[in-house]
Amino acid sequence: MKNMLFLLMFAPMLAFASKQGNPSLEAIAKALSSGDADALSKYFADNIEISILDNEQVYPKAKATEAVRSFFNTNKPKAFAQVHQGTSRENSDQYCIGNMSASTGSYRVYIYLKVAGNTASIQEIRFDKG
């Protein structure tokens, strides 16, 4: 009887928690939607590969933030919708693909996250004209 009561009380909470997804990806999606380069940069690795419209470069975190801020200033984001996410086969690294609508059109955004323990850091982010 106690087990049944436990299940009835905690099963809905466990189901809700499992649907919450990766908090890092949720925060990254929110930052992309609002065009908040500073919030996004909290998840940048120390060195990050950024590709903006075929201009690909590896930046230290501070320069990467400036590059993304400049892109957001020119192409004001309106919304970001995640289309697909997954985990790499070799390890627990994650990726996310989504569409960002901006003042200058739509962009396909690709994000690769390196996962170490409870933390995830963006190793690569791409903005391609969609």
Residue pairs with C-beta under 8 A, 6 or more apart in sequence:
20 26
22 85
22 94
22 120
24 43
24 113
24 119
24 120
25 82
25 85
25 94
25 96
25 113
25 120
27 39
27 42
27 43
28 40
28 43
28 96
28 111
28 122
29 80
29 82
29 96
29 98
30 36
30 39
31 37
31 39
31 40
32 40
32 77
32 80
32 98
32 100
32 109
33 77
33 78
33 79
33 80
33 100
34 77
35 72
35 76
35 77
35 102
36 72
37 65
37 68
37 69
37 72
38 65
38 69
40 65
40 68
40 122
41 61
41 64
41 65
41 68
43 113
43 120
43 121
43 122
44 61
44 64
44 65
44 121
44 122
45 61
45 114
45 121
45 122
45 123
46 60
46 61
47 58
47 59
47 60
47 61
48 58
48 59
48 61
48 64
48 122
48 123
48 124
48 125
49 56
49 57
49 58
49 59
49 123
49 124
49 125
50 56
50 57
50 58
50 59
50 64
50 67
50 68
50 124
50 125
50 126
51 57
51 124
51 125
51 126
51 127
51 128
52 67
52 71
52 126
52 127
53 127
53 128
53 129
57 67
59 67
68 125
71 127
74 104
75 102
75 103
75 104
75 105
75 107
76 102
76 103
76 104
77 100
77 101
77 102
78 101
78 102
78 103
79 100
79 101
80 98
80 99
80 100
80 101
80 109
81 98
81 99
81 100
82 96
82 97
82 98
83 97
83 98
83 99
84 96
84 97
84 98
85 94
85 95
85 96
85 97
86 94
86 95
87 93
87 94
87 95
88 94
88 95
91 115
92 115
93 112
93 113
93 114
93 115
93 123
94 112
94 113
94 115
94 120
95 110
95 111
95 112
95 113
96 109
96 110
96 111
96 113
97 108
97 109
97 110
97 111
98 108
98 109
98 111
99 106
99 107
99 108
99 109
99 130
100 106
100 107
100 108
100 109
100 127
100 130
101 107
105 129
105 130
106 129
106 130
107 127
107 128
107 129
107 130
108 126
108 127
108 128
108 129
108 130
109 125
109 126
109 127
109 128
110 124
110 125
110 126
110 128
111 122
111 124
111 125
111 126
112 122
112 123
112 124
112 125
113 120
113 121
113 122
113 123
114 120
114 121
114 123
